[in-house]
């Protein structure tokens, strides 16, 4: 009969240890497939244990499938086809492209993330603490698919006041980042549709559409914005644009062109996705009216995000659906749970509702304006002022710098990187190469401190 | 020349008001398309304003596309094709299926959400407060696509200790809920693949695959689990299962069957998605070994979630990829930002790291075991004890109740609902109707308090 020593038993219960021993014997083949195990009573007697202990061990092994029982006959070892072999080849870190992570540059002009020190830690902490102590019930209540209603109300009144948009909370869908919401949109609008993105543009947007299984076309951005005739040539059904502020060109679409686009969308089952990603951070003039607010045909989906205004590490974005799509969304996609935590939805709702967001935006705008002006001054006073040119782009969180240097774009970019300054040429934002302007770089200044920007300009100056 | 009264001007700056007046005239057609506007100097003199004010107003209107300028000639009204018309037909709340929301039942046996009062508010608040005051820098630092590394390390050591899984943090991908991660998986494994889900099963899982554009097949669950020959008939490439605890049948897959499934997956480009959604909440025996831990062929994707152990309103889930898929993930999908907020990733990481999660789970298990036993007792003592039968299912957060009543399934379900008790028949979990057992209901007891469960049983008793 099977005999086990209990000398090596650790702190676990007896039955667990016994089950472990039997299992090892089954895996190693010491107990063969189909072999009958001792009766509980006989086994208990043999090992000097109680029948209950044996029963528990057998029960555990039955649970795990190592044993099977035959009525009125007893317990038998199951057929374990191969030995358990653990793979021991973890993926080496060197093979992984880890996006994000700790900074490694003296000055990084490539990131359009926002300045971390602007995050309103004290107000945020206070509101969150308040929620956690006072409103526990609602924190635990599953919100509708579109998100916490109170939060969507707060966004609706923000949009009414600051973007002149008249929307109901039901039209607003909250999601864990714009990228996630675009994935939902593809599910909503359809995989068989063709999506157009601008060229140049955010590389990521096209990648998302393609990754979600949709066909993506690249629409050249001309002087003055987007041409509807070029758009028609792409055969697109959906156009993704940032009419208020193109990235990286910085241009905006004129009202006249906007109506042409709305007219395009009104013909057939077409949609415009208005990505208003940094409208709040404009440091000059009033924000432009949105496509959504002048759309009478329910063809515009408005998207915005708090990752650009609050923190890129709090993943909260939203989209505003036109009426027919709201119905479709609730019909088709309301089985999805909202991807954003209630804790942060309620905190941000109060942040909006109690006026902190407006103050925060004002503070950010003042800060960025000052930084932008300082950077422009530093550039103009440096050798870049003579050997380069700040190209007039609308006031966002980046601008374009043309550099007249014999080194050429590629070499200058590489040399700068070697010295710890990351700059990205405009040409890198083009999907279809060939027509792009050379020797122009996109300078993002939002996430670097003035001192770092100063050093960055100094290093660049010495290279040209 | 254009003249405007400034009597109705509000608190806004003069130039903003002026721009507003001109814009209205352009929209209404009072200023015709192509009409030249007064020169800045003449207009200023006429209105009694400074030239700067006119300049600012014109600048704003240029920005917004209502004007265009011709060099050395002046400013002209743009061609605004149609009047701005605002849609005023918000979606009525009555048309919307809002999932979630406030409770409306005396007892809801349909929800497998967890008991909200178990959430560890005080520890969570303390850890979060600590993060917000001490580690602000890391909260603002964009994590890799897979999530905060420290959090993934904490999960890796949790899996090592409690699930006997030997994985590296790189293999772990964090996401805002299992639903989101399944969408990512479809992007990773491919739309052209066929995904099989069990029938009966969680309806949502199949919906997600279909919504993401993949083909979904339904695999009947037999006595003893899943049959590989039935699986082969579906033509599936990917099988989504919960081998430790099927929902709603409660059954588990035996070790022998597990090897058959691994053997199936090892032939060709096939994968098993092991959805281990409630393994931590088992109140009897030790958790079963995972498919992932006995997979030598890198064919198993392991998924688990904190929405079932911590709170359904904190959207944090994770998946563990086998080695070849880790590489593929970083190659193809690392452009995605992680959908979970850093604030909650760090808080939960510390919750795991400092041993609170283990304590929390023990507390939950004890609580649920007590509740389950109380509910079983109440049922057995009620008329349901005579007129019904608790079907033996493995100990999860639900069980099956067979009721012998002449009323029939549909009528009893409807009558219960009328009395405020929500019960869902097992047949509702079947996609392919016909073979399902009738007059069996799935009773979830996790999210209701004992008092509500008691009332629910009383009401049901009176109906049978």
Interface residues (C-beta under 8 A of the other chain):
Chain A: X16 X59 X60 X63 X64 X65 X66 X68 X78 X79 X80 X81 X82 X84 X85 X86 X87 X88 X89 X90 X91 X93 X95 X96 X97 X98 X99 X100 X101 X102 X113 X116 X119 X121 X124 X125 X128 X129 X132 X133 X136 X137 X139 X140 X141 X142 X143 X144 X145 X146 X166 X167 X168 X170 X171 X176 X177 X179 X180 X183 X187 X191 X203 X204 X207 X208 X211 X212 X213 X252 X253 X254 X255 X256 X257 X258 X259 X260 X263 X285 X286 X288 X289 X293 X294 X295 X296 X298 X307 X311 X312 X313 X314 X315 X316 X322 X323 X326 X327 X330 X331 X332 X333 X334 X335 X336 X337 X338 X339 X340 X341 X342 X343 X344 X394
Chain B: X16 X59 X60 X63 X64 X65 X66 X68 X78 X79 X80 X81 X82 X84 X85 X86 X87 X88 X89 X90 X91 X93 X95 X96 X97 X98 X99 X100 X101 X102 X113 X116 X119 X121 X124 X125 X128 X129 X132 X133 X136 X137 X139 X140 X141 X142 X143 X144 X145 X146 X166 X167 X168 X170 X171 X176 X177 X179 X180 X183 X187 X191 X203 X204 X207 X208 X211 X212 X213 X252 X253 X254 X255 X256 X257 X258 X259 X263 X285 X286 X288 X289 X293 X294 X295 X296 X298 X307 X311 X312 X313 X314 X315 X316 X322 X323 X326 X327 X330 X331 X332 X333 X334 X335 X336 X337 X338 X339 X340 X341 X342 X343 X344 X394
